[in-house]
Amino acid sequence: MSESTGGMLFLYVLQPLFEKLTHWLSGKKLTFVTAIWAVLLVIDIVWTFVF
């Protein structure tokens, strides 16, 4: 899949679904979920470069 196709898939399919899923979260819950995802992303990046 090319980068442009992946970008279009995200913009028109995944992003609206993600928005619907996160719409019911309050500010504190959304911040908590975002922080968890950010920590997981950092762990993944570190894991990728170390191993």
C-alpha positions, -999 to 999 in steps of 0.1 A, spaced: 0 0 0 14 33 -9 18 62 15 -9 82 -1 -34 53 0 -26 48 37 -31 85 44 -64 85 26 -75 54 45 -67 71 78 -83 104 69 -116 90 55 -121 57 74 -100 54 106 -100 89 119 -138 93 120 -141 59 137 -115 69 162 -133 102 168 -166 83 175 -149 60 199 -132 88 219 -162 112 218 -177 96 249 -145 99 270 -143 128 294 -112 151 294 -95 132 322 -101 98 307 -90 109 273 -58 124 287 -51 92 306 -57 70 275 -35 94 254 -7 92 280 -8 54 280 -6 53 242 23 78 243 42 57 268 36 26 247 48 44 216 80 55 234 86 19 247 81 6 211 106 31 197 132 23 224 126 -14 219 131 -10 181 164 8 184 179 -13 213 169 -47 199 
